[in-house]
Amino acid sequence: MRFFYKNLIVVFLSLGMVGCGETTTSDAGKNAKAATEKMTNTNTPTKKEKKKKQILFFGDSLTAGYGLDDPSESYVGVIQERIDSLGLDYQTVNAGVSGETSSGGNDRIDWILEQNKIDVFILELGANDGLRGIKTEETSKNLQSIFDKVKAKFPEAKLVVAGMLAPPNMGNDFTQKFAGIFSNLSKNNNAGFVPFLLDGVGGIPELNQRDGIHPTTKGHKILADNVWKELKGIL
């Protein structure tokens, strides 16, 4: 466990320097729009096909598949493959943007909701807030606002929260409050809960790219397993 946290500190410090594939809020919005349009167009059914229910993954570089040769190798793409293999009537939409914060996500969610009919909404944001030491109250407020907007637009949509951990060097008080953001968000919104998205991957060199931050293709398969444990019951 000590070895894990030592490596995890290195990972988070590196994240702080490069900003999880840092982009400005403006650029993030443009990238999100382009990425979502591409995904939606790719998945547009023909007239003979039945339109599938949609699972929208809303997150940062971890969801976007930063650094992978093919974004479909991200955990979102792995989950789509699993869904297809099981013959389930669902289509994933990847709305991840590298460098996204909870504030940036709250700003762009309205546009995303206008482009997609959502049946399941998976929220994976907050890691960049933790790296920047943003007040946990602010992060919690932004994430709750995102959920509120989703529920207002699609009241029947199922919600899932993907939890993150703050680096230990941020101090015990901050790390505890930060971890509590996601569990509280789950409880307050009757949402599914993935305690730690990077469980089994964070701090393990062979499962991360050269930057020591973003998961490799193999690492993303483990992320998919972590999410699937909660998602399979919903589907």
C-alpha positions in Angstrom: 0.0 0.0 0.0 2.9 2.4 0.8 4.4 1.6 -2.6 1.1 2.4 -4.2 0.7 5.8 -2.6 4.3 6.7 -3.3 3.7 6.0 -7.0 0.4 7.7 -6.8 2.0 10.9 -5.5 4.4 10.9 -8.5 1.5 10.4 -10.8 -0.5 13.3 -9.4 2.5 15.6 -9.3 3.1 14.9 -12.9 -0.6 15.5 -13.7 -0.3 18.9 -12.0 2.6 19.9 -14.3 1.0 18.8 -17.6 -2.6 19.4 -16.6 -4.2 16.1 -17.8 -3.8 17.2 -21.4 -4.4 20.8 -20.5 -6.6 23.0 -22.7 -8.3 26.3 -22.1 -12.0 26.3 -21.3 -12.7 27.7 -24.7 -10.7 25.1 -26.5 -12.2 22.4 -24.4 -15.6 23.4 -25.4 -14.7 23.5 -29.1 -13.0 20.1 -28.8 -16.0 18.6 -27.0 -18.4 19.9 -29.7 -16.3 18.4 -32.5 -15.7 15.1 -30.7 -19.4 14.7 -29.8 -20.6 15.7 -33.3 -18.2 13.0 -34.8 -19.4 10.4 -32.4 -23.0 11.2 -32.9 -22.7 11.2 -36.7 -20.8 7.9 -36.6 -23.6 6.3 -34.6 -26.5 7.7 -36.5 -28.8 4.7 -37.4 -30.2 4.1 -40.8 -34.0 4.3 -41.3 -34.2 0.5 -41.1 -32.3 0.3 -37.8 -33.9 0.8 -34.4 -32.4 3.8 -32.6 -30.4 2.5 -29.6 -30.5 3.9 -26.1 -27.6 6.2 -25.4 -25.0 6.1 -22.6 -23.1 9.4 -22.4 -19.7 9.5 -20.8 -18.9 13.1 -19.7 -15.4 13.6 -18.5 -11.8 14.6 -19.0 -8.7 13.1 -20.6 -9.3 9.7 -19.0 -12.6 9.4 -20.8 -11.3 11.0 -24.0 -8.6 8.4 -24.2 -5.8 10.9 -24.3 -2.6 9.5 -25.9 -4.1 6.4 -27.4 -3.6 5.6 -31.1 -7.3 5.1 -31.4 -9.8 6.8 -29.1 -12.0 3.7 -29.4 -9.4 1.9 -27.3 -10.5 4.0 -24.3 -12.5 2.5 -21.5 -15.6 3.9 -23.2 -14.8 2.0 -26.4 -14.1 -1.2 -24.4 -17.5 -0.9 -22.7 -19.1 -0.5 -26.1 -17.5 -3.7 -27.3 -18.8 -5.5 -24.2 -22.3 -4.2 -24.8 -22.2 -5.3 -28.4 -21.0 -8.8 -27.4 -23.9 -9.1 -25.0 -26.4 -7.9 -27.6 -27.6 -5.1 -25.4 -29.5 -2.2 -27.1 -27.2 0.6 -26.0 -24.8 3.0 -27.8 -22.0 4.8 -26.0 -21.2 8.5 -26.7 -17.8 9.7 -25.6 -18.0 13.4 -24.5 -14.6 13.5 -22.8 -12.3 16.5 -23.2 -8.7 16.6 -22.0 -8.0 19.2 -19.3 -11.6 19.6 -18.3 -12.5 20.8 -14.9 -15.8 20.7 -13.1 -16.3 24.3 -13.9 -15.6 23.8 -17.6 -17.9 20.8 -17.6 -20.7 22.8 -16.0 -20.3 25.4 -18.8 -20.5 22.9 -21.7 -23.1 20.4 -20.4 -26.0 22.5 -21.8 -24.7 22.1 -25.4 -24.1 18.4 -24.9 -27.6 17.9 -23.7 -29.0 19.6 -26.8 -27.1 17.2 -29.0 -28.0 13.9 -27.4 -30.9 11.9 -26.0 -29.5 10.5 -22.8 -30.7 7.3 -21.2 -27.6 6.7 -18.9 -25.3 9.6 -17.9 -21.8 8.8 -16.5 -20.0 11.7 -14.9 -16.2 11.5 -14.7 -14.9 14.9 -13.7 -13.0 16.4 -10.7 -9.5 15.1 -11.0 -8.2 18.3 -12.4 -9.9 20.2 -9.7 -8.1 18.1 -7.1 -4.7 18.7 -8.7 -5.3 22.4 -8.7 -6.4 22.4 -5.1 -9.8 24.0 -5.9 -12.0 24.2 -2.9 -14.0 21.0 -2.6 -17.2 23.0 -2.0 -16.8 24.5 -5.5 -16.1 21.2 -7.1 -19.1 19.7 -5.4 -21.3 22.6 -6.4 -20.3 22.3 -10.1 -20.8 18.5 -10.3 -24.2 18.8 -8.6 -25.1 21.5 -11.1 -24.2 19.2 -14.0 -26.5 16.5 -12.5 -29.3 19.0 -12.0 -29.2 20.0 -15.6 -29.2 16.4 -16.8 -32.1 15.5 -14.6 -34.1 18.6 -15.7 -33.6 17.7 -19.4 -33.9 13.9 -19.0 -35.6 13.1 -15.7 -35.7 9.3 -16.5 -32.0 9.1 -17.2 -29.9 6.8 -14.9 -26.9 8.5 -13.3 -23.5 7.2 -12.4 -20.6 8.9 -10.7 -17.0 7.8 -11.3 -15.0 8.7 -8.2 -11.4 10.1 -8.0 -8.8 10.5 -5.2 -6.7 13.6 -4.5 -2.9 13.2 -4.2 -1.9 12.4 -0.6 0.5 15.3 -0.5 -2.5 17.7 -0.6 -3.1 16.9 3.1 -5.4 14.6 4.9 -8.2 17.1 5.4 -8.3 17.9 1.7 -8.1 14.3 0.5 -10.9 13.2 2.8 -13.2 16.0 1.7 -12.3 15.4 -1.9 -13.1 11.7 -1.8 -16.4 12.6 -0.1 -17.5 14.7 -3.0 -18.2 11.7 -5.1 -19.8 9.4 -2.5 -22.1 12.3 -1.4 -23.0 13.1 -5.0 -24.0 9.5 -5.5 -26.1 9.4 -2.4 -27.8 12.8 -3.0 -28.8 11.9 -6.6 -29.5 8.2 -6.2 -26.7 7.6 -8.7 -24.6 4.5 -9.3 -21.1 4.8 -7.8 -17.6 3.8 -9.0 -15.5 4.5 -5.9 -12.2 5.0 -7.8 -12.0 5.0 -11.6 -8.2 4.3 -11.6 -8.3 1.4 -9.1 -5.8 -1.1 -10.2 -4.1 1.3 -12.6 -3.0 4.5 -10.9 0.7 4.4 -9.9 1.4 1.2 -11.9 4.0 2.1 -14.6 3.3 -0.8 -17.0 -0.4 0.2 -17.1 0.3 3.8 -17.9 1.8 5.7 -20.9 5.3 7.2 -20.9 3.9 10.3 -19.1 3.1 8.1 -16.2 -0.3 9.6 -16.1 -2.7 8.3 -18.7 -3.6 4.6 -19.0 -2.4 2.5 -21.8 -4.8 0.3 -23.8 -4.3 -2.4 -21.2 -4.9 0.1 -18.4 -8.2 1.3 -20.1 -9.4 -2.3 -20.1 -9.1 -2.3 -16.3 -10.9 1.1 -16.1 -13.7 -0.5 -18.2 -13.9 -3.3 -15.7 -14.2 -0.8 -12.8 -17.1 1.0 -14.5 -18.8 -2.2 -15.7 -19.2 -3.5 -12.2 -21.7 -0.7 -11.6 -23.0 -0.2 -15.1 -24.0 -3.8 -15.8 -26.7 -3.7 -13.2 -28.2 -0.6 -14.7 -28.3 -1.9 -18.2 
